[in-house]
Amino acid sequence: MSWLRALKETARSGLTVERRRLEPVVAARGALGLALVVGLSLALFGPAVAVSSAFGAFQAAIATFQRSWRPRPTLALASGASLAVSTFLGYLTGGHTALFLALLLFWTFVSGLAWAAGPTAGIIASSNVAIMLVTVTLPTSVATAAGHAVMIFAGGVVQAALVVLLPVRRWGAQRDALADALAAEADYARRLRHDPVAPFDPVPLMTARSAAAVTPRQARTRPAELHGARGLAERIRPVLASLADPAVGVPEEGPERARVRELLAAAAEVLDAAAHAIRHGEPMAPPPPALAALRTPDTGAIFKGPSRRAALRLTALLGDVVETADPGTRTPRTAEAPPGHGARTRPTLLRLVPVVVAQVRAELRPDSPVLRHAVRVSAVTAAGYLLGTWLPFGHGYWAPMASVMVMRPDFSQTYARSVARFGGTLLGVTLATGVVRAAHPGTYLSAALAVMCAFGMYLLMRTGYAAGQTFVSAYVVFLLGMEGAGLTQTVRERVLLTLLGGVLAMLSYAVYPAWETPRLRGRLADWLASAGAFAAVVTARYADPAGPASPDVREALLRTRAARVAWQEAVARATHEPVRHRGLSHAAAEQAEHALAEFGRVAMLLEAHLPERGAPPVPAAAALAESLRRSTERGAKELRERGEPHWDDLRETVTAWSAEPPDHFLLHKGAALLLECLDELTTALMEPKRSS
């Protein structure tokens, strides 16, 4: 993609306003906390302290809106505390340009590295730097720095207290994540009725798994319906695929296929009902026609072999889903019970510190996108601060503030947010400055207008960055107007400084990039290696039966999912990058993704029929597992080295089995299908070379 087209696409993305479900009650709670903090601070301490405390409450409320599974009060307190420390250090060095610049470089570099711990930590850290740039310009002395920091932290405490005292849809994020996973399973079942080999995106299941991890305090109050359903959804997915696939299930037409479609439709209705009940915290009402379809006693007579086992297991798992979503409801059960799934624990913030330190240390390498982002953002913020100070506009913090808020570790988000920031600032500053110059609001009216802008930002922040920035810019103007700061600065000056910050951010990525496109082959190789390891572990369990709940199978599956999502995210980032593909075109990437997804689906079919613990072993499966492991490891190595991957070990096993196949239909058929998928991968990777 050319630079012109990349800029056009990212600009369009940044200015897009999405239609999202608004949460006015949550936004009103955040605005209420801000109003309480500003009002009390004004009455007791005056405008200067009110501005500091308002920034603490404002940022703490934003933290509670982030996509995180931690308790919202914890996020608010962590945001308030970190912002208090940042601002306190800024106050101590604000009177000395060299010291403040050194602090700014260090603190911004650390905020850039915070992205290694996840987007929530990165956003909070970046916001701390931006607010520090604003607050240190307020008239204060070193003697009162601690007082300002305490008031900033108090703003976070107020927001945390309101989350506790005025709860809005407790466990709502966890409910949505689990309901989305069940709804995705329902959609998958419906698609399988018409396309027996339809793909499945594991992201909803991965999200639900992240949401299921709880701290010890959360574990004591988690609703009963949030226990167990995720594990059942994990077990249902391969069973649905096995029941629908003609290669291991029933023919594509005939009475057996009609019965499969009936079971899939019933499964979709039950899963949708469970998703609705969990999402809204209501009693589950399983649809009677679906239950009647599951009760049909002729399932065992219609199906034989693997399809019969899959149908019976599906009925049992759906019964457990109903009971988990609503413990008071009972449905017919088979003798087979699903494996147990223990609760996942989430470390407390203190216990998380060494984990985050390890993640940051892992990013301290020259090719790390996070390290490159940290270097870029610290250099750009310092340059913006110096330029803003040098220019005759006054209040030059608008330039570095814009830079630190828009910069992200990847190209598309940085450029999209730069355009959105400029557009939002242009509109917000124009409107706010117009109101200030026309109405000349006093201290309390300025505070009220700032609270109204904060409410608008909280309400619309998930609809698009441009919409949120419109209200943020107006909020800063009104808040600083409480004390009379910045009233002499014109719209033109604020917008030009914001434009300067955005241009610096965009130039920095062009000068010191971290392109994802050249790393696509490595991402694909990681997915291939993990998928091959998963298939090998599953196959080995036929030679050494350990039951469907085998932990090594589960761990291998999770690694495969993580590698697949990393690949998909990398492809999404690379799509808008203005660089050449360097050996992996968009068409080749799409074909390779299809081949590996099909490889994973075949491995999932084998997983759906894992023998129970103590079942008779299939010795030939051990040879297949070893050939899968060697072939995919060698193929991943060749893929990273830009060579042509070969699957000689697996091909030899399949060829030998053609003369003397093992006494197991799934293994014999599955080995041939796995080899076919890997050959398709080779074709996809080599096609661009043949055509060139």
Salt bridges, closest charged atoms under 4 A:
GLU9 OE2 - ARG12 NH1 3.31
GLU18 OE1 - ARG20 NH2 2.80
GLU23 OE1 - ARG462 NH1 3.39
ASP176 OD2 - ARG21 NH2 3.36
ASP176 OD1 - ARG169 NH2 2.63
ASP176 OD1 - ARG279 NH1 3.39
ASP180 OD1 - ARG279 NH2 2.86
ASP187 OD2 - ARG191 NE 2.95
GLU225 OE2 - ARG175 NH2 2.69
GLU234 OE2 - ARG230 NH1 3.94
GLU234 OE1 - ARG554 NH1 3.21
GLU234 OE1 - ARG561 NH2 2.58
ASP245 OD2 - ARG601 NH1 2.27
GLU262 OE1 - ARG259 NH1 3.15
ASP272 OD2 - ARG190 NH2 2.56
GLU282 OE1 - HIS276 ND1 3.72
ASP320 OD1 - ARG333 NH1 3.12
GLU323 OE1 - ARG333 NH1 3.55
GLU336 OE2 - ARG313 NE 2.72
GLU363 OE1 - ARG365 NH1 3.57
ASP367 OD1 - ARG365 NE 3.05
GLU516 OE1 - ARG519 NH2 3.43
GLU516 OE2 - ARG523 NE 3.09
GLU516 OE1 - ARG573 NH2 3.20
ASP526 OD1 - ARG640 NH2 2.48
ASP544 OD2 - ARG541 NH1 3.37
ASP552 OD2 - ARG541 NH2 2.71
GLU598 OE2 - ARG601 NH2 2.57
GLU607 OE2 - ARG235 NH1 3.80
GLU612 OE2 - ARG313 NH2 3.70
GLU626 OE2 - ARG629 NH2 2.16
GLU626 OE2 - ARG630 NH1 3.30
GLU633 OE1 - ARG629 NH1 3.25
GLU641 OE2 - LYS637 NZ 2.85
ASP649 OD2 - ARG630 NE 3.50
ASP649 OD2 - ARG634 NH1 2.83
ASP679 OD1 - ARG651 NH2 2.69
GLU680 OE2 - HIS594 ND1 2.92
GLU687 OE1 - ARG690 NH1 3.96
